[in-house]
Amino acid sequence: MEDKEYFTITEIEGSVSKSDLFYAVQSRDLVFSFFIPEALYIAVEPYSEGKVGQVVLAYEGIISLTSDDSIRLIHDKSIQLTSLKLASRANATVHAINFPFQQKLPNSFMNSWRPRKLRDMPVSDIEAIVMAREVTDERKFLSSVLKSHNIHQDIPKIIKSNPVSVKLEDAVVRRDHLLHANLLSEPKVTIADDIDSSNLNTGNHRSNQFHELLAELIRIHPKLSKKQCEKILRQEVELSKDERSYDRKGIILDISDTELLWESSYGNQQTIKLNSLGTILSKVRKKINAS
């Protein structure tokens, strides 16, 4: 299959049968995704008992369904979504930091609001709900009119969901999801497991530029620890490309509490878990010592 971020179901059928694809979805090993034009979403805390909002985001790009909604889509062919995941933080911008409605919290739409910076969110699969709208409570409006024949100005408003409609025929499947479900034969390339097959120096194959950056840090700071490395990278990402002392190619795009996002000069973006940085450093150091 082509080296693409996502595939339509028709494109996949040359390598994976539709029955295998749907079986993976129904087994909760795979979910459907869609490309959606720019819209507003509210990022929410995952796994919270009630909805806890964090920030309003403007986002255009791939959104992914939950397993339940993916299964429902197979049966119903078209569904309306209120909850989803934003596939790439890089495609999001902050639209509003505070709770965007007049109603006091908690309410039937949201339990509470804890603002969070976009840079501190996951680089992929941000839990979100579709932006709602605040409208006049129609039942109380009609009740007021019938009782007094007048329209009062203080009729309360309610927050009404504004779902996104999607159709199975428009669904796509993300490459990383296919790899996770073992529906692609090629191995999933990650920073941690391609260390032995990538060159630190330019050769016949493309070098791993993140490893090259770590190698330079190790050569300058031979006793570099994971903590020191993370501190240096965080300092670098705050600077423009021209101001950076180590990452002169500007490959580091962002660092959150748990992940690092970088992009090679070939345009390929990858993420690593910060808790694996120590292991990667050790492997790069070993590679340097063996050369």
Disulfide bonds with the S-S distance in Angstrom:
none
